[in-house]
Amino acid sequence: MKKRGKVLLCTLLWTIQPIGLEDLANKLGYRSKERFIDDYIKPLKDNKLIEYTLEQANDPKQQYKITERGIHFLIGHPL
């Protein structure tokens, strides 16, 4: 599996429990939050595999969590 696939999969696994962007990026070895958002968070959100825990996107307490669709993806169910 290539790096991008591994990071996407790890991101899904880390979001089983709600987690903040900074913690998530650090756990996966990314210093640039902007790049991490563009490369990994945005595609996962666009495909409805992860979601915000709060309605306001820019809330400092914002966290990400896996969606039901994301769980189905992880366990191999058709989307």
C-alpha positions as CSV (number, residue, x, y, z in Angstrom):
1,M,0.0,0.0,0.0
2,K,1.3,3.5,-0.9
3,K,1.8,6.2,1.7
4,R,-1.4,8.1,0.7
5,G,-3.5,5.0,1.2
6,K,-1.9,4.3,4.6
7,V,-2.4,7.8,5.8
8,L,-6.0,7.9,4.7
9,L,-6.6,4.5,6.4
10,C,-4.8,5.6,9.6
11,T,-6.8,8.8,9.6
12,L,-10.1,6.8,9.5
13,L,-8.9,4.6,12.4
14,W,-7.8,7.5,14.6
15,T,-11.2,9.2,14.1
16,I,-13.1,6.2,15.7
17,Q,-12.8,8.4,18.8
18,P,-13.2,12.1,18.2
19,I,-9.8,13.8,17.7
20,G,-8.7,17.4,17.0
21,L,-6.8,18.3,13.9
22,E,-3.6,19.2,15.6
23,D,-3.5,15.9,17.4
24,L,-4.4,13.9,14.3
25,A,-1.7,15.6,12.2
26,N,0.9,15.1,14.8
27,K,0.1,11.4,15.3
28,L,0.5,11.0,11.5
29,G,3.8,13.0,11.3
30,Y,2.5,16.1,9.6
31,R,3.7,19.6,10.7
32,S,1.7,21.5,8.1
33,K,-2.0,21.3,9.1
34,E,-3.0,23.1,5.9
35,R,-1.4,20.4,3.7
36,F,-2.8,17.7,5.9
37,I,-6.3,19.2,5.5
38,D,-6.0,19.5,1.7
39,D,-4.4,16.1,1.1
40,Y,-6.4,13.9,3.6
41,I,-9.1,15.6,5.6
42,K,-10.9,17.2,2.7
43,P,-11.1,14.0,0.6
44,L,-12.4,12.1,3.5
45,K,-15.0,14.7,4.4
46,D,-16.0,15.1,0.7
47,N,-16.7,11.4,0.6
48,K,-18.6,11.5,3.9
49,L,-16.2,9.1,5.6
50,I,-15.4,11.6,8.4
51,E,-17.3,14.6,9.8
52,Y,-17.1,17.4,12.3
53,T,-18.2,17.0,15.8
54,L,-19.4,20.6,16.1
55,E,-21.5,22.6,13.6
56,Q,-19.1,25.5,13.3
57,A,-16.1,24.4,11.3
58,N,-13.7,27.0,12.7
59,D,-14.4,26.3,16.4
60,P,-11.2,25.9,18.3
61,K,-12.6,22.8,20.0
62,Q,-13.5,21.2,16.6
63,Q,-12.8,17.5,16.3
64,Y,-13.3,14.9,13.6
65,K,-15.0,11.6,13.9
66,I,-15.6,8.7,11.6
67,T,-19.1,8.4,10.0
68,E,-21.2,5.3,9.7
69,R,-20.3,5.3,6.0
70,G,-16.6,5.4,7.1
71,I,-17.1,2.4,9.4
72,H,-18.7,0.5,6.6
73,F,-15.8,1.3,4.4
74,L,-13.3,0.1,7.0
75,I,-15.1,-3.2,7.5
76,G,-15.5,-3.8,3.7
77,H,-19.2,-3.2,3.3
78,P,-20.4,-1.7,0.0
79,L,-20.8,2.1,0.1
